């Protein structure tokens, strides 16, 4: 409990330090926020117009005052104005949060539904061709960039086989669930691929540790095959839950 309490107490300080570091580091990047917001149109502004925009966004103030203005605004729900979209940052986050949450849940579902069975299969057949194949695929999954995985998935599933379109207008989940799922399947597989590789390796390692326990070795000595050892593990877990 003391360790958890210590972590909870230091977490706000870590966030504060990271926010200060990021805020001041951005100010070291060449250019300014007005140019980033308006792009090539920023060159059409007069000096007075640029000064008015800088005053409106508080960019004419010292950096430490800009940070203090942003920091105090956090407690009022004011995260500032998005340079890219020209809208309040909180509004942009709320607009995109449902889609982000759905994509995160789908990618996690893909990763767990693939990674756990693959890890168990590899652990119950150690050093067999299936184990080596799964380990190689897991290594590739962790080392391959997500954009490469995405391009391969689009080419194979959409261009080559033509299962679902690679591009299209986004459809909300509650409007048309099937269309929504078909539009998010590529991003979900892309994000879940690397996570599935990590889950596979973790599941395999944990399963190997369990298979070396006494109760599993006893079952193996009584004739339970290696392929069925995971059944013994499952029964042991269920027995422990019932007893508790």
Number of C-alpha atoms within 10 A of each C-alpha: 6 7 8 9 10 10 12 11 11 12 12 11 11 12 11 12 12 11 14 15 11 10 16 14 10 12 12 9 8 6 10 13 16 17 14 13 15 15 11 9 11 14 11 10 12 10 9 9 12 16 14 14 15 16 12 10 14 15 17 14 13 9 14 12 13 16 16 12 16 16 16 12 13 13 9 8 10 16 17 16 15 14 15 12 10 12 12 14 18 15 14 14 11 11 11 10 12 13 15 13 11 15 20 16 14 20 25 19 16 20 24 20 14 18 27 21 15 23 27 23 20 26 28 21 15 14 12 11 11 16 20 14 13 20 20 12 14 23 16 14 19 15 11 12 12 18 12 11 19 18 12 14 18 22 14 13 15 16 14 10 10 12 12 16 13 17 9 9 8 12 16 15 14 8 9 10 12 13 16 16 17 15 20 20 16 22 20 22 23 24 21 28 26 24 21 27 28 21 23 29 22 16 22 26 15 14 21 18 11 17 19 10 11 10 14 20 15 11 16 16 10 9 8 15 12 17 12 12 21 19 13 16 18 11 12 14 12 12 11 10 9 8 7 6
